[in-house]
Amino acid sequence: MDPRYTQLADRLIGFSTSVRKNDRVCIDAHDVPDDIVIALIREVRRRGAVPFVDIHRAGITREMLREGEEEAQAQNAAFALRRMKRMDAYVALRGASNIYELSDVPADKMQQYVKSTRRVTNWRVRNTRWVVLRWPTPSMAQQARQSTEAFEDFFFRVCTLDYSRMIPGMRALQKLMERTDRVHIKGPGTDLRFSIEDIGVVSCGGRHNIPDGEVFTCPLKNSVEGELTYNVPTLHQGASLDGIRFLFRKGRIVEASASDSALLNRILDSDRGARYIGEFSLGFNPHILEPMLDTLFDEKIAGSFHFTPGQAYDEADNGNRSQVHWDLVSIQRATHGGGEIYFDGKLIRKDGLFVPKSLRKLNPQHLLNHNDTE
């Protein structure tokens, strides 16, 4: 077995989900090699816990969804919820040989599926110790414009990063955001203002997503004003979109355009909450520099932020509810057009680099330089 699998399993079971004796652990495997699942099973058992395994294949999922019966989906979700309520921890590995496998699932069937599984997801997020990660495939290597071998090396370097090095900078950023009212974001095609006053702030350093590296909160629901242009392409339910631009009035997206504006607006019309924002986050993983049409990676890009239409998280809640939670990303490093972020009128980040001394610990050079003692 590849020793990197054992190392990754140790991180996911020991650090991310902190599995303890007698825990029930759900291993949710989507199109990944048997060996990584076996490594996880062994690590769970080594800690005196009990593994439960679900195996999924994208082609089968597609076939089930394309003509999925609403009653069957509801029953499957009910079974899954009862099972999830018995789990203490949850580890999901999601591979994909074809990221567009679900692109021809009818939109109404996809929405039906998302709606039926929402309660399972909400329970898992609120009541288990969970972590989710992608798995490296040739398809992902193509998205990243790398060879398969180079991408695998990149993947394991990112996913086994010593996330403890982020803790001092994340704590400082979290405290700053907790006492911030007004946020102002400027950049090409972007002039956006909103408030985060009295909204919760969450640091993410390898506990729930791998790779990780973000601190997130949420705007007051009706406070968002101005325009925002995203410069990172996105993949949503099998469809790719680029050049997304939003115009906000009193928190609501009143104009939306993209490479496929009709599709964009159909997604935003899924329900009333989809045109309001459910998350604002700053990303700073030092290894992730370029987009690759994978949200778990792209939302952590160094020098990026994401501004998310749809459902808010309980830990940073503005009351917005939606079946949509769509992490749309913009990179502000100078190589991608630059930009600035201000908290209560003070410059916090310029061209993707944090300016205050206490936050410079989150800049890539510091996180990658183990001899840096600043």
C-alpha positions in Angstrom: 0.0 0.0 0.0 1.2 3.5 -0.8 2.6 5.0 2.5 0.9 8.3 1.6 -2.5 6.6 2.0 -1.5 5.6 5.6 -0.3 9.1 6.3 -3.5 10.6 4.9 -5.7 8.2 6.8 -3.9 9.1 10.1 -4.6 12.8 9.4 -8.3 12.3 8.6 -9.1 9.9 11.5 -6.7 11.2 14.1 -6.7 15.0 13.5 -9.7 16.0 11.3 -12.4 13.8 13.0 -10.5 13.0 16.3 -11.9 9.4 16.3 -12.1 7.8 19.7 -12.7 4.4 21.1 -16.2 2.9 20.3 -17.0 5.7 17.9 -19.1 4.7 14.9 -17.4 6.1 11.8 -19.1 6.4 8.3 -16.6 6.2 5.4 -18.4 7.5 2.4 -16.3 6.6 -0.7 -17.1 8.0 -4.2 -15.0 6.5 -7.1 -11.8 6.1 -5.1 -9.3 3.2 -4.9 -10.0 0.3 -2.6 -6.6 0.9 -0.9 -7.4 4.3 0.6 -10.7 2.9 2.0 -8.8 0.0 3.5 -6.3 2.4 5.0 -9.2 4.3 6.6 -10.8 1.1 7.9 -7.6 0.0 9.5 -7.0 3.4 11.1 -10.5 3.5 12.5 -10.1 0.0 14.0 -6.6 0.9 15.3 -8.2 3.5 17.4 -10.8 1.1 18.8 -13.7 2.5 16.7 -16.1 0.8 14.4 -16.1 1.5 10.6 -19.1 1.6 8.3 -18.5 1.9 4.6 -20.6 3.3 1.7 -19.3 2.8 -1.9 -20.6 5.0 -4.7 -20.0 5.0 -8.4 -20.8 8.1 -10.5 -22.3 6.2 -13.5 -24.7 4.4 -11.2 -25.6 7.7 -9.4 -26.3 9.3 -12.8 -28.6 6.4 -13.8 -30.5 6.6 -10.5 -31.0 10.3 -10.8 -31.9 10.7 -14.5 -35.4 9.2 -14.0 -35.4 9.1 -10.3 -38.8 8.6 -8.7 -39.5 11.2 -6.0 -40.9 8.6 -3.6 -37.8 6.5 -4.0 -35.5 9.4 -3.4 -37.4 10.4 -0.3 -37.2 6.9 1.1 -33.5 6.6 0.4 -33.0 9.9 2.2 -35.0 8.7 5.1 -32.9 5.6 5.4 -29.7 7.6 5.1 -30.9 10.0 7.8 -31.7 7.2 10.3 -28.2 5.7 9.7 -26.5 9.1 10.0 -28.1 9.7 13.3 -26.2 6.7 14.6 -22.8 7.9 13.4 -20.2 9.8 15.6 -17.9 10.7 12.7 -18.0 11.0 8.9 -15.2 10.8 6.3 -16.1 11.4 2.7 -13.7 10.9 -0.2 -14.9 12.0 -3.6 -13.2 11.1 -6.8 -14.5 11.6 -10.3 -13.1 10.3 -13.6 -15.5 12.6 -15.4 -16.5 15.8 -13.6 -19.4 16.3 -16.1 -20.9 12.8 -15.4 -24.1 14.4 -14.0 -24.4 17.1 -16.6 -27.3 15.5 -18.4 -29.4 14.8 -15.3 -32.6 16.9 -15.8 -32.5 20.1 -13.6 -35.8 19.1 -11.9 -34.4 15.7 -11.0 -31.2 17.3 -9.6 -33.2 19.8 -7.5 -35.4 16.9 -6.3 -32.3 15.0 -5.2 -30.7 18.0 -3.5 -33.9 18.8 -1.6 -34.3 15.2 -0.5 -30.8 14.9 0.9 -30.6 18.3 2.6 -31.8 16.9 6.0 -29.1 14.2 5.9 -26.4 16.8 5.1 -27.7 19.2 7.8 -27.7 16.5 10.4 -24.2 15.3 9.5 -22.8 18.9 9.6 -24.5 19.7 12.9 -24.1 16.5 14.8 -21.0 14.6 13.7 -17.3 15.2 13.5 -16.8 15.3 9.8 -14.3 15.8 7.0 -14.7 15.9 3.2 -12.0 15.7 0.6 -11.6 15.1 -3.1 -9.5 12.2 -4.5 -6.8 12.8 -7.2 -7.8 11.5 -10.7 -6.5 12.0 -14.2 -9.6 14.2 -14.7 -8.6 16.4 -11.8 -5.0 16.6 -13.2 -6.4 17.8 -16.5 -8.4 20.5 -14.7 -5.2 21.6 -12.9 -3.3 21.4 -16.2 -0.8 19.0 -14.7 0.4 15.5 -15.4 -1.3 12.7 -13.4 1.9 12.1 -11.4 2.6 15.8 -10.7 -1.0 16.3 -9.6 -0.9 13.4 -7.2 2.3 14.8 -5.7 0.6 18.2 -5.3 -2.5 16.6 -3.8 -0.7 14.7 -1.1 1.5 17.7 -0.3 -1.6 19.9 0.1 -3.7 17.4 2.0 -1.0 16.4 4.5 0.0 20.1 5.2 0.8 20.8 8.8 -2.4 22.9 9.4 -1.3 23.7 12.9 1.0 26.4 11.3 -2.1 28.3 10.3 -3.5 28.5 13.8 -1.9 31.8 15.1 -2.8 33.7 11.9 -6.3 32.3 11.8 -7.0 33.2 15.4 -5.9 36.8 14.7 -8.0 37.0 11.6 -11.0 35.5 13.4 -10.7 38.0 16.3 -10.4 40.9 13.8 -13.5 39.8 11.9 -15.5 39.3 15.1 -15.1 43.0 15.9 -15.6 44.3 12.3 -18.8 45.9 11.1 -18.2 47.2 7.5 -16.4 45.3 4.8 -15.4 46.9 1.5 -14.1 44.9 -1.4 -12.5 46.5 -4.5 -11.1 45.1 -7.7 -11.7 44.8 -11.4 -15.5 44.8 -11.9 -16.0 44.8 -8.2 -17.0 47.5 -5.7 -18.9 45.8 -2.9 -19.9 46.8 0.6 -21.6 44.9 3.4 -21.7 44.4 7.2 -20.6 41.4 9.2 -21.4 42.9 12.6 -22.4 40.4 15.3 -22.2 37.4 12.9 -20.2 34.4 14.0 -16.7 33.8 12.5 -15.2 30.3 12.0 -11.6 29.3 11.4 -11.0 26.3 9.2 -7.6 24.6 9.5 -8.0 21.0 8.4 -11.0 19.9 10.6 -13.8 19.7 8.0 -12.4 20.2 4.5 -9.1 18.8 3.1 -7.5 20.8 1.7 -8.3 23.7 4.0 -7.2 27.2 4.8 -10.0 29.8 5.3 -11.8 31.9 7.8 -15.5 32.5 7.1 -18.4 34.5 8.3 -21.6 35.9 6.6 -22.9 39.3 5.6 -26.0 40.7 7.3 -28.7 39.5 4.9 -29.9 42.8 3.6 -26.6 44.7 3.9 -24.9 43.8 0.6 -24.7 46.7 -1.9 -22.7 47.1 -5.2 -21.3 44.9 -7.9 -19.1 41.8 -7.8 -17.3 40.1 -10.7 -15.8 36.6 -10.1 -12.7 35.7 -12.0 -12.7 31.9 -11.2 -14.8 29.5 -13.3 -17.2 27.3 -11.4 -18.8 23.9 -11.8 -22.3 23.5 -10.4 -24.3 20.2 -10.7 -22.3 19.2 -13.8 -22.5 22.6 -15.6 -19.5 25.0 -16.0 -19.9 28.8 -15.8 -17.4 31.6 -16.2 -17.4 35.4 -15.9 -20.1 35.6 -13.3 -21.2 39.1 -12.4 -23.8 40.1 -9.7 -25.4 43.4 -8.9 -26.8 43.7 -5.3 -29.5 45.9 -3.9 -30.5 45.6 -0.2 -28.7 42.2 -0.1 -30.4 40.7 -3.1 -28.9 39.7 -6.4 -31.0 41.9 -8.8 -28.9 41.3 -11.9 -26.8 38.2 -12.8 -24.8 37.5 -15.9 -22.3 34.9 -16.9 -21.1 32.7 -19.9 -24.5 31.1 -19.6 -26.8 33.7 -18.0 -29.9 31.7 -18.5 -28.5 28.8 -16.5 -27.1 31.1 -13.8 -30.5 32.8 -13.3 -32.3 29.4 -13.2 -30.0 28.3 -10.3 -30.6 31.6 -8.5 -34.3 31.2 -8.9 -34.3 27.8 -7.2 -35.9 29.4 -4.1 -36.1 32.8 -2.4 -32.9 32.4 -0.5 -30.7 31.6 -3.5 -30.4 35.3 -4.5 -29.1 36.3 -1.0 -25.6 35.6 0.4 -24.9 32.8 2.9 -21.1 33.0 3.4 -18.1 35.4 3.0 -14.7 33.8 3.4 -11.0 34.6 2.9 -8.8 31.8 1.5 -5.1 31.4 2.1 -3.8 27.9 1.5 -0.1 28.5 0.4 0.0 25.5 -2.0 -3.1 26.3 -3.9 -2.5 29.1 -6.4 -4.6 28.4 -9.5 -8.2 27.4 -10.1 -9.1 23.8 -11.2 -12.9 23.8 -11.3 -13.1 22.0 -7.9 -14.7 24.0 -5.1 -12.9 22.3 -2.2 -9.6 23.4 -3.8 -10.6 26.7 -5.5 -12.2 28.2 -2.4 -8.9 27.9 -0.5 -6.7 29.6 -3.1 -4.1 31.9 -1.6 -5.2 35.5 -1.9 -8.8 34.6 -2.8 -12.2 35.2 -1.3 -15.5 33.6 -1.9 -19.0 35.1 -1.6 -21.6 32.4 -1.6 -25.2 32.7 -2.8 -27.6 30.5 -0.7 -27.7 28.8 2.6 -25.9 30.2 5.6 -24.1 28.0 8.1 -25.4 27.6 11.6 -22.1 28.8 13.1 -22.2 32.1 11.0 -25.9 32.6 10.4 -27.7 35.5 8.9 -31.0 33.7 8.7 -30.8 32.9 5.0 -32.2 29.5 4.0 -31.9 27.9 0.6 -31.3 24.5 -1.1 -28.4 26.3 -2.8 -24.9 26.9 -1.3 -22.6 27.9 -4.1 -19.1 28.9 -3.3 -18.1 31.4 -6.0 -14.5 32.5 -5.9 -12.4 35.5 -6.9 -8.6 35.7 -6.8 -7.1 39.1 -5.8 -3.4 38.4 -6.3 -1.7 40.8 -8.6 -1.3 38.1 -11.3 -5.1 37.9 -11.4 -5.9 41.6 -11.5 -5.3 42.6 -7.9 -7.8 44.0 -5.4 -8.2 45.3 -1.9 -10.3 44.4 1.2 -11.0 46.9 3.9 -12.5 46.3 7.4 -14.1 49.4 8.9 -12.0 51.5 6.5 -8.7 49.9 7.3 -6.8 48.1 4.5 -6.6 44.4 5.5 -5.4 42.7 2.3 -3.9 44.1 -0.9 -3.3 42.1 -4.0 -3.9 38.9 -2.1 -1.5 39.6 0.7 -2.5 40.5 4.3 -1.2 43.9 5.4 -1.5 44.0 9.3 1.5 42.4 11.0 -0.6 39.9 13.0 -2.2 38.6 9.8 1.0 38.2 7.7 1.4 34.8 9.3 -1.3 33.7 6.7 0.7 34.9 3.7 2.1 32.1 1.6 5.8 32.9 2.3 5.3 32.6 6.0 3.3 29.3 5.9 5.8 27.7 3.6 9.0 29.0 5.4 9.4 26.8 8.5 12.3 29.0 9.6 10.2 32.1 9.7 9.8 33.3 13.3 8.0 36.6 12.7 
